[in-house]
């Protein structure tokens, strides 16, 4: 179900979210917001690569 690349993407999202929360709650608001916008960007790249690999597998049939 989950491939290794999916796990790495989700791990990167979790680390980014945790770092963002750490910055935010320790008073570094700008750094927290900056790292918070990484989360949707990483997810978007993950979705793009997932869809491109699925399309490549579908066209090979």
C-alpha positions as CSV (number, residue, x, y, z in Angstrom):
1,X,0.0,0.0,0.0
2,X,2.6,2.6,1.1
3,X,5.9,2.6,-0.8
4,X,9.2,3.7,0.7
5,X,9.0,7.1,-1.1
6,X,5.5,7.7,0.4
7,X,6.9,7.1,3.9
8,X,9.8,9.6,3.2
9,X,7.3,12.2,2.1
10,X,5.1,11.8,5.1
11,X,8.2,11.8,7.4
12,X,9.4,15.1,5.8
13,X,5.9,16.6,6.4
14,X,5.9,15.4,10.0
15,X,9.3,16.8,10.7
16,X,8.4,20.1,9.1
17,X,5.2,20.3,11.1
18,X,7.1,19.5,14.4
19,X,9.8,22.0,13.7
20,X,7.2,24.6,12.9
21,X,5.3,24.0,16.1
22,X,8.6,24.1,18.1
23,X,9.5,27.5,16.6
24,X,6.0,28.9,17.1
25,X,5.5,27.9,20.7
26,X,9.0,29.0,21.7
27,X,8.4,32.6,20.5
28,X,10.0,32.4,17.0
29,X,6.8,33.3,15.2
30,X,8.3,34.2,11.8
31,X,10.4,31.1,11.7
32,X,7.4,29.0,12.7
33,X,5.3,30.5,9.9
34,X,8.1,30.0,7.4
35,X,8.5,26.3,8.2
36,X,4.7,25.9,8.4
37,X,4.4,26.8,4.7
38,X,6.7,23.9,3.9
39,X,4.1,21.3,4.8
40,X,1.7,21.9,1.9
41,X,4.6,22.4,-0.5
42,X,6.1,19.0,0.5
43,X,2.7,17.4,0.1
44,X,2.2,18.9,-3.3
45,X,5.5,17.7,-4.5
46,X,4.7,14.2,-3.1
47,X,1.3,14.2,-4.9
48,X,2.9,15.3,-8.1
49,X,5.6,12.6,-8.0
50,X,3.0,9.9,-7.0
51,X,0.7,10.9,-9.9
52,X,3.5,11.0,-12.4
53,X,4.7,7.5,-11.4
54,X,1.1,6.2,-11.6
55,X,0.7,7.7,-15.1
56,X,4.0,6.2,-16.2
57,X,2.9,2.8,-15.0
58,X,-0.5,3.2,-16.7
59,X,0.9,4.1,-20.0
60,X,3.3,1.2,-20.0
61,X,0.4,-1.3,-20.1
